[in-house]
Amino acid sequence: YLDVCEPMGVELLRNHAIDGKTIHVLINNAGLSMRGAIENTPIKIYKQLMDVNFFGHVVVTQKLLDAIPDDGCIIATSSIQGKLAIPYRSAYSASKHAFQAFFDALRCEARSNLHILTVSAGYLNTGFGSRALDVQGQPVGKDDENQKKVGSSQVITPLFV
């Protein structure tokens, strides 16, 4: 996997991906969540989520943009929380707001035939929530109750394909 916060890894991706090739589709899908009250969440957690959920995608997109043809596609996997914040997810919601604003701006600035799609997913039962950080920066180790109420990605994906 690629750590979008690691500059050397992003540069290696760029060199490998562009090595005389065209990238027709770039999917920005890295993400990290958190759970915790605003007053208990240290700034380092906000910075960590901004690094993964925003700055990492900015760097990857900037590095690979020239390799995407005019009729190519950039898919930005976000969250409904990038549109509507919910309690105890301030760092996650803020990072996804920034993420969506970046791709909205890119859509306005980009070449006219370059397709930029932002997917604002809701709750999915993927295990993502169990890896969310708590206010100490540790994985919470269990899924959000709302995630348990929806179908798994194995069930949902065939419905949309």
Secondary structure, 3 states (H helix, E strand, C coil): CCCCCCHHHHHHHHHHHHCCCCCCEEEECCCCCECECHHHCCHHHHHHHHHHHHHHHHHHHHHHHHHCCCCCEEEEEEEHHHCCCCCCEHHHHHHHHHHHHHHHHHHHHCCCCCEEEEEEECCCECCHHHHCECCCCCECCCCCHHHHCCCEHHHHHHHHC
